[in-house]
Amino acid sequence: MAHYTQELISISHIPKNIRVAFISADFNKKYTDALEEITEEVLTENHFRNITKYRVPGAFEIPAMIERVVAKWEVDLIYCFWVVIRGATTHYDYVCNEAARGIMEASVRHPDTPIIFWLLTCENIEQVEERINKNLAISWLNLLAACKEI
C-alpha cells in the first residue's frame, strides 16, 4: 500500500456541536472498534464531541440502521464502520455489494446528511491492519468540510 499523509483542510466553518452518529458492525469488532477509536480521536482533537454510537450485527444491517437514525434523531453526520475479510465463499461479495448499495441509496435519499462510508473490504488481516490509520479519518473530516460548504 502506498504511504501518504492526509492534511486537514479548514474546518472552521463547521459548528463544533454537530450531531455525529457512528454505526458500526459487530462482525470483526476488533477492527471496527479500531476504526471508531481513530475517528473519534480525530473528531475530539478538533472539538467535535457530540457523538452517539449504534451497533449492528454486520455490514448488511448498516443501511437499515441509517434509515432508523435519520428518521428518529436529527443528525448532521453519519459514519459507517465495517470490515469484511474475504473468506472461502461468495458470501463476502454478497455482503459487500448489498451493504455498499444500501449505504449509497441512503446517501441519495438523505442528501443533507453526509454519510461516511468507512468500509474495509480486504483479502487478509494484514491489509486490514495497514488501512486502519489517522489519514483516513482526516480525509473523512475533509469530506465533511466540503459537504458543509455546498
N, C-alpha and C positions, 0 to 999 in steps of 0.2 A: 504494500500500500504506500502511495506517495505521502510524504510527510509535508504538512503545510501548517501555517499558522493563520488563524482567522482573527482579524481585527474587529473590535466592536465599533460600529458606526454610532453616530449621535442618537441617543435615545432620550434626550432632554424633553422632547415634545410629548412623551408618553407619561400620563399620570402614574405615579408610583402606587396608587391604591387600586389599580385594576384588579379584577377578579380573575384568577387563574385556576383552571381545573387540570389536574393530572388524571388521566385514565390509563391504567396500567394493567397488562395481562399478568396473571399469576404464573402462567407457564414460563419456565426459565426465569423464575423470580429473582435469582441471584443477579442476573444481568439486567432485568428491567429495573430492579432496585438501584443498581449502579447508574443506569441512565437517569432515573429520577433524582438521585443524590447529586449528580454532577449538574443537572439542570437547576435544581433548587439552589445549589451553591452559587451558580452564576446569577440567578434571579435575585437572591438575597444580597449578594455583593453589590448589586445595582439597585437596591432598595425596594424591590418588589417582594412583598411578604404575604399577600393575601392569596394563599394557595390552599385549595381543597383537593384531597386525593380520593379517587374512586378506584376500586379493584374489580376486575372481571376475571373469569377463569382462563380465557385465552384470547388470542388476537381476533378470532371470529366474532366475539361478543362486543368488541370495542365500538363498532358503528351503532349498535342499539343503545349503548350507554351514552354515546354522544347525543343521540336524539333525546334521551331522558334528561340529561344535564341541561341541554339547551331549552327544553320545554319547561322545566321546573325551576331553574335558577338563572339569574342573569349573570352570565359570564362574559368576559372580554377576550379570553384566550383559552384554548384547549390544547394541551399536549397529549399525544397518544404514544405510549411506550410499549413496544413489544419486540421480542426476539424469537425468531424461528430459525432453527438449525436443521438443515436437510438431513433426512433420515433415509431409510431404505425403500420407502413407499412414495406414492404420488400425493399423499396427504399434505405434504409441505406445499405443493403447487396449489392445491385447492384452498388451503387456509390463507396463504399469502395473497393469491389473486382476489379472493372474495372479500377478505378484510380490507385490502387496499381499495378495491372498488367501492366498498361501503363507506370508507372514510372520504374518498373523493366525492361521492354523491352527497355526503353530509356537508362537505365544504361548499358545494354548489348550492345546496338548499339553504345554507346559513352564511351568506357572503359577508355579513357584518361581524362574524366571529371567526377570527383566524384559527384554523385547526392545524396544528403542527404534527406532522406525520413522522414521528421518530421510530422508524421501523428498521430493524436489522434483520435481514434475511441472509444467512451465511451458510457456507458449506461445512464449517467446523468451528470449534471453540476458539481456536487461535484467531480466526477472522473476527469473531465477536469481540474478543478482548482488545484487539488493536483498534477497533472502531469506537470504543467507549472512551471518549475524551472530551475535554472542555471546548475544543474547537467546534464541535457540532452544536453544543449548547449555545455558544456565542453566535453561530450562524443562524440559529433559530430565533434568537433575540433580534438579530439584524432583520430577519424576515418580518417579525412583529413591527419593528420600526417602519419598515417600508409599507406594510399594510395600513398602519395608522396614519400614514401621510396621504393615502389615497382617499 
